[in-house]
């Protein structure tokens, strides 16, 4: 995604679409053919890069036998319990890998924050500035 942020709503809809696809064991290629779009478009829907349109969402709701309320709003009424549990697993972000956490800690140690400059108050003794005078003769 090249660092670009997509709206949270699009991401939430995309996670629900991915949850449905993985729960029912469908491939991206199958969905692309079923909807009449490219694989890249389906990946865009699932990543939140693109918001799925009403016609395509209606086709998926019919295929998976869920309501549009679930796809667009996340309302889980009348869904099978297994699908609800699967949805909750897909919706929650995975924990950060251990290696990434170690790398972040190593970077913090390798590059500590720069010390802040000390501010002197009226009660502190400020350092006396010295003047460098070039020597004559050399």
C-alpha positions in Angstrom: 0.0 0.0 0.0 3.1 2.2 -0.1 2.4 3.9 3.2 -1.0 5.4 2.1 -3.8 5.3 4.7 -7.3 4.3 3.6 -10.4 5.2 5.5 -11.2 3.0 8.5 -14.6 2.2 7.1 -13.2 0.8 3.9 -10.7 -1.3 5.9 -13.5 -2.7 8.1 -15.6 -3.6 5.0 -12.6 -5.2 3.5 -11.8 -7.3 6.6 -15.4 -8.6 6.6 -15.1 -9.5 2.9 -11.9 -11.3 3.6 -13.5 -13.1 6.5 -16.4 -14.3 4.3 -14.0 -15.4 1.6 -11.7 -17.4 3.9 -14.6 -18.8 5.9 -16.2 -20.3 2.8 -12.9 -21.3 1.3 -13.2 -19.2 -1.9 -10.1 -17.9 -3.8 -9.6 -14.4 -4.9 -9.6 -15.7 -8.5 -13.0 -17.3 -8.0 -14.5 -14.1 -6.6 -13.0 -12.0 -9.4 -14.6 -14.2 -12.0 -17.9 -14.4 -10.1 -18.1 -10.6 -9.8 -16.7 -9.9 -13.2 -13.7 -7.9 -12.0 -10.0 -8.4 -11.8 -8.0 -10.1 -9.0 -6.4 -6.7 -8.3 -9.9 -5.2 -7.7 -10.8 -7.9 -5.2 -7.5 -7.4 -3.4 -8.4 -3.7 -3.4 -11.8 -4.4 -1.8 -10.2 -6.6 0.9 -7.4 -4.2 1.7 -9.7 -1.2 2.0 -8.1 0.6 -1.0 -11.5 0.5 -2.8 -15.0 0.3 -1.4 -17.1 -2.4 -2.9 -20.1 -1.2 -4.9 -23.7 -2.1 -4.2 -24.1 -4.4 -7.1 -21.0 -6.5 -6.2 -21.8 -6.5 -2.5 -25.3 -7.7 -3.4 -23.8 -10.6 -5.4 -21.5 -11.5 -2.5 -24.4 -11.3 0.0 -26.4 -13.7 -2.1 -23.4 -16.0 -2.6 -22.6 -16.2 1.1 -26.2 -15.9 2.3 -25.5 -12.8 4.5 -27.2 -9.4 4.6 -25.8 -6.2 3.2 -26.0 -4.9 6.8 -23.2 -7.4 7.7 -21.0 -6.5 4.7 -21.3 -2.7 5.1 -22.1 -2.2 8.8 -20.8 -5.4 10.5 -24.2 -6.4 12.0 -23.9 -10.1 12.8 -27.6 -10.8 13.4 -28.7 -14.2 11.8 -25.2 -15.3 11.1 -23.9 -18.8 11.9 -21.9 -18.9 15.2 -18.8 -20.3 13.4 -18.8 -17.4 11.0 -19.1 -14.9 13.8 -16.1 -16.5 15.6 -14.1 -16.5 12.3 -15.1 -12.9 11.7 -13.8 -11.9 15.2 -10.5 -13.6 14.5 -10.1 -11.8 11.2 -11.2 -8.4 12.5 -8.6 -8.3 15.3 -5.1 -7.4 14.1 -2.4 -10.0 14.6 0.1 -9.4 17.3 3.4 -7.9 16.2 6.0 -10.6 15.3 8.7 -11.2 17.9 11.4 -10.3 15.5 9.8 -6.9 14.7 9.6 -6.1 18.4 13.2 -7.1 18.9 14.3 -5.0 16.0 12.4 -2.0 17.3 14.0 -2.3 20.7 17.4 -2.6 19.1 16.8 0.5 17.0 15.8 2.4 20.2 19.1 1.3 21.9 21.2 2.0 18.8 19.6 5.4 18.2 18.6 6.9 21.5 16.9 10.2 21.5 19.1 13.3 21.4 19.7 14.9 24.8 17.7 18.1 25.3 19.7 21.3 25.6 19.8 22.6 29.1 18.2 25.9 29.8 19.7 28.1 32.4 17.6 30.1 34.8 18.5 33.3 36.6 19.7 31.3 39.6 22.0 29.0 37.6 25.5 30.0 36.7 25.7 30.3 33.0 28.9 29.3 31.3 31.2 32.2 30.5 31.7 32.4 26.8 35.3 32.3 25.8 36.8 34.2 23.0 39.4 32.6 20.8 42.2 35.1 20.0 44.6 34.1 17.2 48.2 34.1 18.3 50.6 36.4 16.6 53.6 35.1 15.1 52.5 31.7 13.8 
